[in-house]
Amino acid sequence: MTVLKVRPGVMDIKRYIPGASKIEGIDRIIKLASNENALGASASAIEAYHQAADNIHLYPDGDCVELRHAIGEKYEVNPEQIICTAGSEQMLRMLPRAYAGLGDEILFGQYGFIVYHMAAHAVGATPVTAEEPDHRVDVNLLLKAVTPRTRIVFVANPGNPTGTYLNPQEMQQLRAGLPDDVLLVIDAAYADYVDRDDYDSGLGMVDEGPANVVVTRTLSKLHGLASLRVGWTYCSPEILNVITRLRGGFNVTGPAQASGTAAVQDQAHMEASRIFNDHWLTRLSEEIRGLGFKVTPSVTNFLLVHFPGGAQSAKAANEHLRSRGIIVRPVGNYGLADSLRVTIGKEDENNAFISSLKEFCQKA
Ligand SMILES: Cc1ncc(COP(=O)(O)O)c(C=O)c1O
């Protein structure tokens, strides 16, 4: 028997189960489970990655200067207020370490990204959730759930696994309703996909002050660099001063910085990825609805598909898809056992998904 003491909360963490990528006995897998970019990374980002290989014996730039400046230029924000991380998940886990602890509460919507639960437990804080009617964050319900113990509010905008979003008025209402000593974390991992007049990732809210808003972004999605782990956060100098003390000195590798810099400068690849995604998001939604399923309207690179037959039907559909080599994401861990999350894939992959879902319907 061990006498080692584990910090309170750690054993409450449910281990993260990444999307499967293999099915025994099937050679050709179609993976539509992890919200990656179907078109991959840009050629210039891949080229920069190869070139960086010559320097992997050297420590990288601990301040990510070139990457921060490239991001600053592309997104029109002050590079001095950017922190780069190994994926945005690293930041989502660091913020509670800085601003919450034992007995505190960390608040988010009912379908909040699974990492929020883990990050809260890791510091001994209590995750608190507010209902999301129609699979959409409800600002009034979030504000109602705030207590004197609330230290952080996480909002994924757009949300995963829902794909829905809050408009700027709603986000401003949330911010205005929060006490100044509560940190609002806007997790805008899918922001680069959203092309709506009534959407904003919230970068401007950081500049407006007061200093209790941070926006996290990633190059894992539209930029296609999920494996390299590059995320960035825009925040006030005050928050930057805190977080810089917690992050590792060399938390973003050299190849990741080089490739990330090239990726944010490749406007054409971003545009092509967005256009491709828009086309298939609409087309897949229509096809799936045409088969009688409910699809939550999404502004991301994935769809949440609801099965009228409930959890059993979703499970049977998942099994049928797997028998055809197609991996989608069951979302029972989000309390959505009657649904499956499907990432937009390449053209042939999307077509294969639709054909298999049709087969499933005919079988049923
Ligand atoms: C809502 C949301 N936030 C953050 C992340 C983390 O992305 P990464 O750590 O790759 O930047 C993801 C990844 O799927 C996500 O869905």
The ligand as an SDF file (V2000), in Angstrom:
LIG
                    3D

 16 16  0  0  0  0  0  0  0  0999 V2000
  -13.3260   23.8810  -27.2070 C   0  0  0  0  0  0  0  0  0  0  0  0
  -11.8970   23.4690  -27.2930 C   0  0  0  0  0  0  0  0  0  0  0  0
  -10.9850   24.1840  -26.6330 N   0  0  0  0  0  0  0  0  0  0  0  0
   -9.6970   23.8620  -26.6450 C   0  0  0  0  0  0  0  0  0  0  0  0
   -9.2410   22.7640  -27.3520 C   0  0  0  0  0  0  0  0  0  0  0  0
   -7.8010   22.4190  -27.2460 C   0  0  0  0  0  0  0  0  0  0  0  0
   -7.1160   22.4990  -28.4280 O   0  0  0  0  0  0  0  0  0  0  0  0
   -5.5530   22.4830  -28.4850 P   0  0  0  0  0  0  0  0  0  0  0  0
   -5.0190   22.0970  -27.1460 O   0  0  0  0  0  0  0  0  0  0  0  0
   -5.2170   21.5080  -29.5380 O   0  0  0  0  0  0  0  0  0  0  0  0
   -5.1580   23.8870  -28.8300 O   0  0  0  0  0  0  0  0  0  0  0  0
  -10.1290   21.9800  -28.0690 C   0  0  0  0  0  0  0  0  0  0  0  0
   -9.6790   20.7870  -28.7950 C   0  0  0  0  0  0  0  0  0  0  0  0
  -10.4010   19.9880  -29.2900 O   0  0  0  0  0  0  0  0  0  0  0  0
  -11.5020   22.3420  -28.0340 C   0  0  0  0  0  0  0  0  0  0  0  0
  -12.4160   21.6080  -28.6740 O   0  0  0  0  0  0  0  0  0  0  0  0
  1  2  1  0
  2  3  1  0
  2 15  2  0
  3  4  2  0
  4  5  1  0
  5  6  1  0
  5 12  2  0
  6  7  1  0
  7  8  1  0
  8  9  2  0
  8 10  1  0
  8 11  1  0
 12 13  1  0
 12 15  1  0
 13 14  2  0
 15 16  1  0
M  END
$$$$
